[in-house]
């Protein structure tokens, strides 16, 4: 049985409050069962704008998830823990408004970015059982590291999400890597990217896409704010994995 998944492609172009209000308004336009927001959609790369989890941002989307009866991947936000460490963290909220998974970005970006210097890397691979299937979590730069995605599949992931703030010079990499991660792991892959120019000299490319377990692009966005949706049938993941069983032939080196 299928369900509807949606990517909310937007930019962090205003204040934190304005960006949250915009995300809520866009989610209100869709009746999707699973909604995914981009990486750092509330404040882009302001590495001083952290908050606890649970906290003000997750409370907004927990309430919205309850109202709509949807699962929401709260893209990523900057999380501050009890030791004043800061993480780039993605949160999955279920239909009851409960945080059912939290993933702290493992691979921190170092190329022309303060992320690695400013944040603490996560260590846990996170895949969450839900009524929709087992959802694996990743964030942006993780996309370049296939070992993480294989570990997610070993935890049972059938759908993998990747909120991102992926810049325009590397659009073709984004497209190729979204498809590759779906193909090599025989799963649905949902890449939800930012769009626009929230900071000087940084333009995010958009191109959010939902890819099926054969690596075929079901739907993709352009380079403007957009909501894209697709029907996902998790039963087909298991059927494909049973038909073409290369995941059983993995050799550990």
Beta strands, then each sheet from edge to edge (+ up, - down):
strand 1: 2-9
strand 2: 34-37
strand 3: 71-80
strand 4: 86-93
strand 5: 99-104
strand 6: 127-130
strand 7: 133-139
strand 8: 159-164
strand 9: 188-193
strand 10: 195-199
strand 11: 202-205
strand 12: 209-211
strand 13: 217-220
strand 14: 226-233
sheet 1: 5+ 4- 3+ 2+ 1+ 14-
sheet 2: 6+ 7- 8- 9- 12+ 13-
sheet 3: 10+ 11-
end
